[in-house]
Amino acid sequence: FVGGPNPNKNLEVLVDAMAICTDLHEELLVAGHWLPKQVAALEAGLQARGLRDRIRHIGFVPDHELPGLMRGASALVIPSRYEGFGLPVGEGLAAGAVVVHSRIPVLEEVSAGAALTFDADSANELAACLRRVASDTRLTMTWRQRGIQRAKELTWDAALEATLNVYRATLTR
């Protein structure tokens, strides 16, 4: 998980999914610049739920280290309830990560079927995705390859062309 403690990032559903997945050996790394009181609140909540040994805040990760962290992870999970743009999805796909994200339009538009998705309100659906990723290496290789291919399509030229097409379609009405 890469992001802040903002409510829209929906980290709670990921924590709930980790609590459900007691059979998984993976550790959840939470990366992002958080205030000390926010980290303390996270750690207290994890302690109360018995998850301190499975979830760890690792702090800010410099831009040059982020792709390697994403690529080396079992999955990059983006459980957002809403986003302005799906930049973390695009970055994860480009890094060669297996991306697992909530089914919200902006993230689905960016991944275009190159990621596993789940209902943002369902820790059970997310837990099922995490189990799939952890148990099927052939599947993860397929998702990584799809993601890299999709990321190649996410260019500024493609964005400009899509924007111009919207303007053209609007002007011809």
Disulfide bonds with the S-S distance in Angstrom:
none
